[in-house]
Amino acid sequence: MGKVKYFVVCLIIAAISFIGYEQAAAKTLTAENDGHVNTAKPESTVPWEYGPETPKSAIQPLSTSPVIADISKWQGNIDWSKASKALDLVIIRTQYGSGMEDYMHDSYEKSATKYDVPFGVYSYVLASTPASARAEARNFYNRASKNTKFYVLDVEEFTNERTPYTMRAIVEAYVDELRSLSNKKVGLYVANHLYSKLNLKTSDFDFVWIPRYSSQKPSHAHHLWQYTDSGRVPGISGGVDLNRLASGVSLSFFTGESVTQVSKPTTTTYYNTNPGKIVTKQSIPQFTTTALKTKKGTLKKGDIVKVKRVVKAANGTPRLQLSNGRYITANKKYVLKVNPAIDVDDYYTAKDKVNYALLKKSNATFTSVEFTDSKKADAIEKGKAVKVNDISYTAGGTPRLKLSNGRYVTAKKTVVQKVKDSATPVNYYTSVDHVNAVLVKQDEYKYKTMAFSTSTRGEAVPKNKIIKVAAVTYSSGGVPRLKLTSGQYMTAKKTIMQKVASNINEFYTEIPEQVVTKSSTYAYDGLYFGKASITNTIAANTSLAVKSIVYTSNGYPKFVLADHSIVGAEKALYY
């Protein structure tokens, strides 16, 4: 009987202990140190730092601390009616790199909004280059709910091992792109034991969040401490990450709307006087007020806009008010003053979408946007088309064309011309060909504008008609057009048009019925006549069998004879 009483007492004690545990579960760390399995994120391969003491004995429930959990698809279906009563803040994973969107984040965000639980969002960073980091940041922003209070970059591994870039450069590009899209806080999640090795620029972020599963808080400065991956929250099955605020940091820091000023505004980092015109270094949002809270439109990278004035926000940070009345950042990291000594309209910029450029005159290339003798590289000859990868700017705000080989050339329109592709100078007459007149090789049309369509089509032009040309112009896509002296336009395609000399009326442009020499003349083995290319002498009064007509680069016609030798096509030479 005594054994029965003892057994009953043990059952009662166990039941009481279980009830007490459930009441404190949301605040209690339950992970063991040895042989630990991350139940909150089963896919994690990161060797997280666990403390010297087991969490059960080392960390006591803090009934006065806010309950802050971070969640992902591994938490599955959550009973938000229960979880919302325990949670003060939740941080929801949006994506695992660009390639995997967390399929639960949308449901979590909508439920958090429905049950009035403030939330932030985080993205596991997998980008390996600055360019892929910017793309990943755009995906993060586009996927996440706009009701989020803040964004977090989760940096848990070295993704740069097969690239020449540092993790610092990759993460800087990521946060730069994210800040161009939103004015909300951006935080950094980084492991305590990887903090120094990653060497990230924490000053770029509004807060730092560090995981350390121990009784000892992180050894680096932080705002939020992820102290367990095996916490319990009513309504969430299994383990969940729980977090504590650092000393002096309030919950409102994360749930409020204001953005912390990362660095004090200075004349070296912000424009304090009106720069006149600025070019954007990346995409940046426009806002309705200096607080930069209500977004209204976006400026793309390379956009050039006129600044009306510089104004100060309530916290003293300079803002640029544009001519349209909207406000943008004045931070020199994101905008650059356009060189006031130039007329930027005389240069190609991002709006022109230049993919290939034709050199109107021979010009040097440079290894830097700053054109100096020490940076001079090879030269590009007149008439060559080169591939353009981007528009870059000097420190003083002058545009340059960045070529596919990494070199730079002037963006000045008097020196370079936007063209369709690298084959344009081969397939079309361009402005370097000095076309004054053309022979139409087939029936063709004139057009009222450079945009050729049935609606802009004008009169028909018959084959072999000679047309006077005023200039070679270009369509918006860089396709050459012949502007006629009449003001109309025709194609500049060499398969349809033949450039001819200005005195073309003195030559045959069609094969006459008979060609008889008036006096003796020479036959040549090429288009360009000289003593070295004479093949034979043709006597006077000789009837010639003309096979075809060809043209020199200057537009002079020549007769090709049956034996493939060539003679002049001047009318004065023949009966």
Backbone hydrogen bonds, N-H to C=O, Kabsch-Sander energy under -0.5 kcal/mol:
donor,donor_aa,acceptor,acceptor_aa,energy
5,K,1,M,-2.4
6,Y,2,G,-2.2
7,F,3,K,-2.2
8,V,4,V,-2.4
9,V,5,K,-2.5
10,C,6,Y,-2.0
11,L,7,F,-1.9
12,I,8,V,-2.2
13,I,9,V,-2.4
14,A,10,C,-2.4
15,A,11,L,-2.3
16,I,12,I,-2.4
17,S,13,I,-2.4
18,F,14,A,-2.2
19,I,15,A,-2.3
20,G,16,I,-2.4
21,Y,17,S,-2.1
22,E,18,F,-2.1
23,Q,19,I,-1.8
24,A,20,G,-1.3
25,A,21,Y,-0.5
25,A,22,E,-0.7
27,K,24,A,-1.7
28,T,24,A,-0.5
28,T,25,A,-1.2
36,H,33,N,-0.8
39,T,37,V,-1.2
40,A,229,D,-0.6
44,S,41,K,-2.0
48,W,46,V,-2.1
50,Y,48,W,-0.5
51,G,213,Y,-2.9
58,A,54,T,-2.1
59,I,55,P,-2.6
60,Q,58,A,-0.5
62,L,27,K,-0.5
63,S,61,P,-0.7
65,S,62,L,-1.6
68,I,66,P,-0.8
68,I,243,N,-0.7
69,A,67,V,-0.5
69,A,89,L,-1.8
70,D,241,D,-1.2
71,I,91,I,-2.5
75,Q,72,S,-2.1
76,G,73,K,-1.9
79,D,235,G,-2.6
80,W,78,I,-1.3
82,K,79,D,-1.2
83,A,79,D,-2.8
84,S,80,W,-2.3
85,K,82,K,-1.1
86,A,82,K,-0.7
86,A,83,A,-1.1
87,L,83,A,-2.7
88,D,67,V,-2.9
89,L,67,V,-1.5
90,V,118,P,-1.9
91,I,69,A,-2.4
92,I,90,V,-0.5
92,I,120,G,-2.7
93,R,71,I,-2.4
94,T,122,Y,-3.1
95,Q,122,Y,-0.8
96,Y,100,M,-3.3
97,G,95,Q,-0.6
97,G,124,Y,-1.8
100,M,96,Y,-0.7
102,D,94,T,-2.1
105,H,102,D,-1.4
108,Y,104,M,-2.7
109,E,105,H,-2.9
110,K,106,D,-2.3
111,S,107,S,-2.3
112,A,108,Y,-2.8
113,T,109,E,-2.2
114,K,110,K,-2.4
115,Y,111,S,-2.6
116,D,113,T,-1.0
117,V,112,A,-3.2
120,G,90,V,-1.9
121,V,150,F,-1.9
122,Y,92,I,-2.3
123,S,152,V,-2.1
124,Y,95,Q,-2.3
125,V,123,S,-0.5
125,V,154,D,-2.7
133,A,129,T,-2.1
134,R,130,P,-2.0
135,A,131,A,-1.9
136,E,132,S,-2.4
137,A,133,A,-2.3
138,R,134,R,-2.0
139,N,135,A,-2.1
140,F,136,E,-2.4
141,Y,137,A,-2.5
142,N,138,R,-2.6
143,R,139,N,-2.2
144,A,140,F,-2.2
148,T,145,S,-1.3
149,K,119,F,-2.8
151,Y,185,K,-2.4
152,V,121,V,-1.5
153,L,187,G,-2.4
154,D,123,S,-3.0
154,D,152,V,-0.6
155,V,153,L,-0.9
155,V,189,Y,-2.5
156,E,154,D,-0.8
159,T,157,E,-1.0
163,T,160,N,-2.2
170,I,166,T,-2.0
171,V,167,M,-2.7
172,E,168,R,-2.2
173,A,169,A,-1.9
174,Y,170,I,-1.8
175,V,171,V,-2.6
176,D,172,E,-2.2
177,E,173,A,-2.3
178,L,174,Y,-2.1
179,R,175,V,-2.3
180,S,176,D,-1.4
181,L,177,E,-0.7
181,L,178,L,-0.9
182,S,178,L,-1.5
185,K,149,K,-0.6
187,G,151,Y,-3.4
188,L,207,F,-2.0
189,Y,153,L,-2.9
190,V,188,L,-0.6
190,V,209,W,-2.0
191,A,155,V,-0.6
192,N,211,P,-1.2
194,L,191,A,-0.6
195,Y,191,A,-1.0
198,L,194,L,-2.7
199,N,195,Y,-1.1
200,L,195,Y,-0.6
202,T,200,L,-1.5
204,D,201,K,-1.8
205,F,202,T,-1.8
206,D,186,V,-3.1
207,F,186,V,-0.8
209,W,188,L,-3.3
210,I,224,L,-2.5
212,R,226,Q,-2.4
213,Y,49,E,-1.7
214,S,212,R,-1.7
223,H,208,V,-3.2
224,L,208,V,-1.7
225,W,244,R,-3.2
226,Q,210,I,-2.3
226,Q,224,L,-0.5
227,Y,225,W,-1.0
227,Y,242,L,-1.0
228,T,242,L,-1.2
231,G,240,V,-2.2
232,R,25,A,-1.3
236,I,233,V,-2.3
237,S,75,Q,-0.5
237,S,235,G,-0.5
240,V,231,G,-1.0
241,D,70,D,-0.8
242,L,228,T,-1.9
243,N,68,I,-2.0
244,R,225,W,-2.9
246,A,223,H,-2.5
249,V,246,A,-2.2
250,S,248,G,-0.5
253,F,250,S,-1.3
254,F,250,S,-0.5
254,F,251,L,-1.3
255,T,251,L,-1.9
256,G,252,S,-2.3
260,T,258,S,-0.5
262,V,260,T,-0.8
269,T,266,T,-0.8
270,Y,266,T,-2.4
271,Y,330,A,-2.1
272,N,270,Y,-0.6
277,K,275,P,-1.5
278,I,305,V,-2.3
279,V,336,L,-2.7
280,T,303,D,-2.0
281,K,334,Y,-3.0
282,Q,334,Y,-0.7
284,I,299,L,-2.3
286,Q,297,G,-2.9
287,F,327,Y,-2.4
288,T,294,T,-2.0
292,L,289,T,-1.5
295,K,293,K,-0.9
296,K,286,Q,-3.4
299,L,284,I,-3.2
302,G,280,T,-2.5
303,D,300,K,-2.1
305,V,278,I,-2.1
305,V,303,D,-0.5
307,V,276,G,-3.5
308,K,321,Q,-2.9
309,R,321,Q,-1.5
311,V,319,R,-2.3
313,A,317,T,-2.6
316,G,313,A,-2.1
319,R,311,V,-3.4
320,L,328,I,-2.6
321,Q,309,R,-2.9
321,Q,319,R,-0.6
322,L,320,L,-0.6
322,L,326,R,-3.0
323,S,306,K,-1.7
325,G,322,L,-2.1
327,Y,287,F,-2.7
328,I,320,L,-2.1
330,A,318,P,-0.8
332,K,269,T,-3.0
334,Y,331,N,-2.0
335,V,331,N,-1.5
336,L,279,V,-2.4
338,V,277,K,-2.8
339,N,397,G,-1.9
342,I,339,N,-1.4
344,V,342,I,-0.9
346,D,343,D,-2.7
347,Y,344,V,-1.8
348,Y,411,A,-2.5
350,A,302,G,-0.5
352,D,349,T,-1.7
353,K,350,A,-1.5
355,N,353,K,-0.6
356,Y,419,V,-0.6
357,A,386,V,-2.4
358,L,417,Q,-3.4
359,L,384,K,-2.4
360,K,358,L,-0.7
360,K,415,V,-2.9
361,K,415,V,-0.8
363,N,380,I,-2.2
365,T,378,D,-2.7
366,F,408,Y,-2.3
367,T,375,K,-2.7
371,F,369,V,-0.9
372,T,370,E,-1.0
375,K,372,T,-1.1
376,K,373,D,-1.1
377,A,365,T,-3.4
380,I,363,N,-3.2
383,G,359,L,-3.2
384,K,381,E,-1.6
386,V,357,A,-2.8
388,V,355,N,-3.3
389,N,402,K,-3.0
390,D,402,K,-1.5
392,S,390,D,-0.5
392,S,400,R,-2.3
394,T,398,T,-2.0
397,G,394,T,-1.8
400,R,392,S,-3.0
401,L,409,V,-3.0
402,K,390,D,-3.0
402,K,400,R,-0.6
403,L,401,L,-0.6
403,L,407,R,-3.1
404,S,387,K,-1.7
406,G,403,L,-1.9
408,Y,366,F,-2.7
409,V,401,L,-2.1
411,A,399,P,-0.8
413,K,346,D,-2.7
415,V,412,K,-1.7
416,V,412,K,-2.3
417,Q,358,L,-2.1
419,V,356,Y,-2.1
420,K,478,G,-1.6
424,T,421,D,-1.4
426,V,423,A,-1.1
427,N,423,A,-2.4
428,Y,424,T,-2.5
429,Y,492,A,-2.5
433,D,430,T,-1.9
434,H,431,S,-0.6
436,N,434,H,-0.5
437,A,500,V,-0.5
438,V,467,I,-2.4
439,L,498,Q,-2.9
440,V,438,V,-0.5
440,V,465,K,-2.5
441,K,439,L,-0.6
441,K,496,I,-2.9
442,Q,496,I,-0.6
444,E,461,V,-2.8
446,K,459,E,-2.4
447,Y,489,Y,-2.6
448,K,456,T,-3.0
452,F,450,M,-1.0
456,T,453,S,-0.8
457,R,453,S,-0.7
458,G,446,K,-3.8
461,V,444,E,-4.1
464,N,440,V,-4.0
465,K,462,P,-1.4
467,I,438,V,-2.9
467,I,465,K,-0.5
469,V,436,N,-3.2
470,A,483,K,-2.9
471,A,483,K,-1.7
473,T,471,A,-0.6
473,T,481,R,-2.6
475,S,479,V,-2.5
478,G,475,S,-2.0
481,R,473,T,-3.2
482,L,490,M,-3.3
483,K,471,A,-3.0
483,K,481,R,-0.7
484,L,482,L,-0.7
484,L,488,Q,-3.1
485,T,468,K,-1.3
487,G,484,L,-1.9
489,Y,447,Y,-2.7
490,M,482,L,-2.1
492,A,480,P,-0.8
494,K,427,N,-2.6
496,I,493,K,-1.4
497,M,493,K,-2.5
498,Q,439,L,-1.9
500,V,437,A,-2.6
501,A,555,G,-2.3
504,I,501,A,-1.4
506,E,503,N,-2.2
507,F,504,I,-2.2
508,Y,569,A,-2.4
517,T,542,T,-2.2
518,K,573,L,-2.4
519,S,573,L,-0.5
521,T,538,I,-2.5
523,A,536,N,-2.6
524,Y,566,I,-2.8
525,D,533,S,-2.0
529,F,527,L,-0.7
533,S,530,G,-1.4
534,I,531,K,-1.3
535,T,523,A,-3.0
536,N,523,A,-1.1
538,I,521,T,-3.9
539,A,537,T,-0.5
541,N,517,T,-2.5
542,T,539,A,-0.9
544,L,515,V,-3.5
544,L,542,T,-0.5
546,V,544,L,-1.0
547,K,560,V,-3.3
548,S,560,V,-1.4
550,V,558,K,-2.2
552,T,556,Y,-2.1
555,G,552,T,-1.8
558,K,550,V,-2.8
559,F,567,V,-2.6
560,V,548,S,-3.0
561,L,559,F,-0.6
561,L,565,S,-2.9
562,A,545,A,-1.4
564,H,561,L,-2.2
566,I,524,Y,-2.8
567,V,559,F,-2.2
569,A,557,P,-0.9
571,K,506,E,-2.4
573,L,570,E,-1.5
574,Y,571,K,-1.4
575,Y,516,V,-2.8
